Amino acid sequence: MADPVRRFLENAGIIFRALYVWFQLQTYLASKVVMPLEQLVFFSLLAVSAGGTARVPYMVVGNAVALVGLGGIWASSTVGDDRAQGTLALLLASPANRMLNFLQRGLLHVADGLLTVVIAMIFAVAVFHLDLSRSDWPALVASVLVAAVSSVALGLLLGALTLGFVETFVIANVLYLGLLVVAGVNFPPQMLPAWLQPVSLVVPFTRSVAGARAAIAGASLATIGPLLLQELVVAFVYVLAGYLLLRYIELRALRRGTLELV
């Protein structure tokens, strides 16, 4: 049992490092510090301009949790880059377990996203004076973890969707910005136009961000548990859809002798 687990973790690490071919520790740490602070400052100033300082904690918590998506959604590139770097054909020719390989692509992005949220929360307390004194910590940690898992699941689905059609870069950025609008990160989904509100029910963050806010207010894990379970169901659907799409692409490639879908 230990050897398969070790190989699973090693492969997950290799896939993660291969995505960041530019990787340098100082660059990585700068992105982990600059991006969270920049996003929190931007939306906090927007909150003050739009509704006064009373809106700042709402936006700070929402964006601090949603920052997990910066790593999570970019799990899409671990799929798309296989094609760009010419390694997809080798993977399809290998006897590797497809589902395990698919899950490996998101594993370290969960941890990477959690690190981003921890840094964002430190900024939220130190710079924006977010009060965590009443927080239920198991509930808060669970909310952030679920947000990480659901964003990675969406990233894996996105990677499968973009594999045969478009580049991942633009789509991933637009998708992340879209989530900041529809997922209750900066304002309640009820404020969205009626036709757009149903979208908030099928995207990451809507429930986990609401759970995090409730946990900071003192709600227990038992109280927010149903919300988090609903988001995990959404994440499962993303992963299953992404996996089935990859299998379809594989079978189509074998029949046609090409990875080109369009």
Steps between C-alpha positions, in 0.01 A plus 500: 500500500779741585668471161191592291436797729863611466486474122170686491648788701824502300312520171280778639817693588650446155183619329488812720865590436463440127225762487726767648797467267595857596503408868733691728434514872513879522262539205258249647504664843453843344189377321372361829548835674426756229188344348305450826582847629423661165160333472402577859603864468316544170168361620525663841542840337211416269288412804582830671417691181175313440354464848736613773725313739218271617534300178875443538487184720251337262725556198821419686373159612352420160817586311730337754321169451455542124875550458525123531377497142819662371668165551196279460375614163855489362488123545348528152847563360628166623264345245530750216878527522535128432384569149705818457819327617441189291463258791127426465556234236751325725251504787225353283737226387596410857317250724459765773173501693312792345295595804799495736702705254214747472479539878879538531475811288301680765650374825774755559282780370279443803799552730621794291159666525485448876835677538362797306198521730715484814706794375185690401350444846817633663466814290129518582574505872815714494402756237120502496444413868277202431371367832548124531448486877159329474599261223424132512834379364403146391210650303721770347774256400241263351347785298836598353591138425170445319556821302843368397366161396211646301719752318750228407215281378378783278857553380532135397172519309616819333824331401309220333268744324784712366718204405373470146376848430662811654787616713445480874654832601226741393212272598639435849542870572154591371348213699668611823380858457153369422493306825575821690175634354257207523617300803416740782859608548441875494122522534215256568386293200148630567617835361571346161246526216238228535620317189856483636424388855470127412864508381613569857359162604728301267835674545769475768517743793130584532449261789855482636532879518164520676619226734822688575310817584271305730796325664670834568176613664510192724295239313603142564605238247171318561310816407679567171559134418204470259629798299846348469364159405300661219814663365687170518224344290550775243876431507440129447288576194781719360760226547278231352410715200866589441610138526229379260593772254865397511402138438290612205796695360723196544260262324444751219876546457551124479233464235612796289874476557521866600454717807344777293133537586421799283 
